[in-house]
């Protein structure tokens, strides 16, 4: 509970700070959604199985910084399935991970606003991740050791957003989270998302 309270206070303070540097133009508050496939790695002490899944992120763009950047608060929910991996002396059993991060992003150029005027943009953000992990390792003698459970910890992401054609906008990102309960458990990966509601491209060809 202490971590959640700290995160909420931080978001409110940063939002108030950025409200002081907005331009005289109208602030563009808007909701946007992103969805797409993801692939990553669960890094532990003696193993690193590959994981596959999908991300769905509702995002609220609320803080305008100048004319080309903004602040947004998102929840990139991930459901990731583990592949089975055989080692020399053990086998990692299948399982899954469900992640619910709350993350604040700083957005620049394309994707900073719901109706972007640029073809290329970038973002970087941090927050707190709540997740559930479930997998295990069995050796040749049939002894199995289970890992996972409910965890929480810091979350980071960043990447680029770009426009292709016909109002199609995409997000190529990297993400990672570390468990406070068990620091040997870490998820890191990449994802390609389609940006719903960040279309209506108005640029006449400029990247920035």
ZAMAR-857808 format. One record per residue (C-alpha): residue number from 1; z, y, x. Coordinates in Angstrom, 3 decimals, padded with zeros to 6 digits. Layout:
n,c3,c2,c1
NUM,Z,Y,X
...
// end
This chain:
n,c3,c2,c1
1,000.000,000.000,000.000
2,000.762,002.341,002.885
3,-002.767,001.886,004.271
4,-004.363,002.677,000.878
5,-002.272,005.829,000.469
6,-003.176,007.000,003.975
7,-006.881,006.450,003.286
8,-006.776,008.395,000.002
9,-004.944,011.319,001.620
10,-007.448,011.356,004.502
11,-010.422,011.429,002.113
12,-008.916,014.325,000.141
13,-008.155,016.334,003.287
14,-011.619,015.828,004.765
15,-013.275,016.630,001.438
16,-011.314,019.888,001.214
17,-012.198,020.781,004.818
18,-015.919,020.269,004.276
19,-015.793,022.302,001.080
20,-015.197,025.310,003.300
21,-018.480,024.876,005.197
22,-020.857,024.366,002.317
23,-023.796,026.694,001.961
24,-024.104,029.118,-000.910
25,-026.430,026.635,-002.614
26,-025.299,024.421,-005.451
27,-023.305,021.361,-004.390
28,-025.190,018.162,-005.178
29,-022.745,015.581,-006.467
30,-024.467,012.336,-007.391
31,-024.085,008.575,-007.729
32,-026.398,006.200,-005.860
33,-026.613,002.415,-005.501
34,-027.781,000.218,-002.639
35,-028.383,-003.536,-002.499
36,-029.896,-006.033,-000.089
37,-029.496,-009.111,002.144
38,-027.073,-009.294,005.079
39,-026.498,-011.529,008.070
40,-023.533,-011.533,010.404
41,-021.166,-013.421,012.661
42,-017.556,-014.452,012.160
43,-015.963,-014.138,015.570
44,-012.861,-016.189,016.242
45,-011.050,-017.574,019.270
46,-013.266,-020.618,019.865
47,-016.092,-020.259,017.358
48,-018.669,-017.855,015.899
49,-020.472,-019.231,012.834
50,-023.430,-017.353,011.366
51,-022.962,-015.996,007.845
52,-025.539,-015.010,005.229
53,-025.129,-013.048,002.044
54,-025.761,-009.844,000.151
55,-024.343,-006.330,-000.210
56,-024.080,-004.191,-003.333
57,-022.796,-000.667,-002.771
58,-022.053,002.015,-005.363
59,-021.752,005.357,-003.577
60,-020.670,008.838,-004.656
61,-022.145,011.792,-002.741
62,-019.640,014.609,-003.179
63,-019.415,016.848,-000.098
64,-022.306,019.030,001.021
65,-022.290,020.126,004.685
66,-024.969,022.739,005.222
67,-028.429,022.004,003.875
68,-029.151,018.680,005.565
69,-025.947,016.628,005.543
70,-023.240,015.407,003.208
71,-020.140,013.245,002.817
72,-020.042,010.217,000.508
73,-017.471,007.660,-000.589
74,-018.776,004.122,-001.031
75,-017.730,000.551,-001.700
76,-020.186,-001.831,000.030
77,-019.096,-005.104,-001.600
78,-020.283,-008.166,000.352
79,-020.413,-011.851,-000.567
80,-021.222,-013.920,002.541
81,-021.692,-017.679,002.839
82,-021.019,-019.553,006.085
83,-023.484,-021.974,007.585
84,-022.195,-025.215,009.074
85,-022.176,-025.315,012.857
86,-021.635,-028.365,015.043
87,-020.032,-027.937,018.444
88,-019.416,-030.345,021.315
89,-016.050,-031.498,020.012
90,-015.833,-030.005,016.522
91,-017.677,-029.022,013.349
92,-017.175,-025.756,011.499
93,-017.168,-026.422,007.767
94,-018.899,-024.246,005.198
95,-016.988,-021.503,003.441
96,-017.438,-017.949,002.284
97,-016.226,-014.394,002.716
98,-015.829,-011.685,000.079
99,-015.399,-008.158,001.414
100,-014.487,-005.005,-000.510
101,-014.417,-002.048,001.890
102,-013.683,001.533,000.882
103,-015.615,003.677,003.343
104,-016.386,007.368,003.835
105,-019.807,008.106,005.343
106,-021.246,011.192,006.994
107,-024.927,011.386,005.992
108,-027.674,013.349,007.728
109,-031.219,014.197,006.573
110,-032.775,011.382,004.475
111,-030.156,009.867,002.187
112,-027.787,012.802,002.472
113,-028.705,013.788,-001.083
114,-030.063,011.936,-004.080
115,-033.425,013.716,-003.867
116,-034.086,013.836,-000.112
117,-036.569,016.181,001.525
118,-036.834,014.183,004.755
119,-038.358,010.844,005.708
120,-035.716,009.742,008.210
121,-031.944,010.039,008.249
122,-028.782,008.534,009.690
123,-025.187,007.881,008.730
124,-021.893,006.787,010.244
125,-018.653,005.957,008.503
126,-015.264,004.279,008.550
127,-012.719,003.027,006.062
128,-010.517,000.081,005.128
129,-011.668,-003.423,004.277
130,-010.044,-005.913,001.885
131,-011.447,-009.407,002.279
132,-010.990,-013.089,001.587
133,-012.062,-015.707,004.149
134,-012.198,-019.461,003.699
135,-013.444,-021.947,006.311
136,-012.211,-024.677,008.628
137,-012.804,-026.678,011.795
138,-012.641,-030.466,012.100
139,-012.686,-032.452,015.357
140,-014.005,-035.917,016.110
141,-010.657,-037.490,015.281
142,-010.881,-036.114,011.749
143,-008.148,-033.521,012.207
144,-009.031,-030.371,010.264
145,-007.627,-026.881,010.757
146,-008.150,-024.285,008.049
147,-008.585,-020.571,008.641
148,-008.803,-017.525,006.445
149,-007.015,-016.265,003.369
150,-006.478,-012.714,002.198
151,-006.881,-010.080,004.911
152,-007.318,-006.363,005.339
153,-008.118,-004.026,008.196
154,-010.310,-001.190,009.527
155,-014.008,-001.158,008.649
156,-016.911,000.611,010.375
157,-020.598,001.007,009.601
158,-023.567,003.096,010.638
159,-027.344,003.079,010.718
160,-030.531,004.778,009.614
161,-032.178,005.465,006.263
162,-035.919,005.851,005.957
163,-038.669,006.452,003.421
164,-041.795,004.266,003.338
165,-044.000,005.025,000.323
166,-043.949,005.253,-003.464
167,-040.371,006.564,-003.509
168,-039.141,003.471,-001.597
169,-036.069,004.227,000.505
170,-034.287,001.711,002.763
171,-031.045,001.510,004.712
172,-030.793,-000.453,007.980
173,-027.132,-000.716,008.939
174,-024.653,-002.418,011.195
175,-021.127,-003.170,009.988
176,-017.902,-004.670,011.243
177,-014.297,-005.238,010.200
178,-011.160,-006.441,011.960
179,-008.235,-008.162,010.256
180,-004.777,-006.667,010.713
181,-003.155,-009.953,009.682
182,-005.085,-011.974,012.272
183,-006.827,-009.878,014.932
184,-008.803,-012.880,016.188
185,-010.830,-012.781,012.961
186,-013.663,-010.263,012.992
187,-016.872,-009.951,010.967
188,-019.847,-008.077,012.422
189,-023.426,-008.006,011.180
190,-026.529,-006.164,010.031
191,-028.098,-005.585,006.627
192,-031.259,-004.148,005.085
193,-030.625,-002.416,001.772
194,-032.866,-000.819,-000.831
195,-031.650,002.601,-001.966
196,-031.671,002.933,-005.738
197,-031.504,006.547,-006.868
198,-032.446,008.060,-003.501
199,-036.140,008.285,-004.304
200,-038.230,011.184,-005.597
201,-039.349,012.028,-002.083
202,-040.339,015.723,-001.847
203,-041.274,015.996,001.787
204,-044.820,016.936,002.714
205,-044.739,014.682,005.740
206,-041.860,015.945,007.869
207,-039.323,013.500,009.280
208,-036.572,016.122,009.470
// end
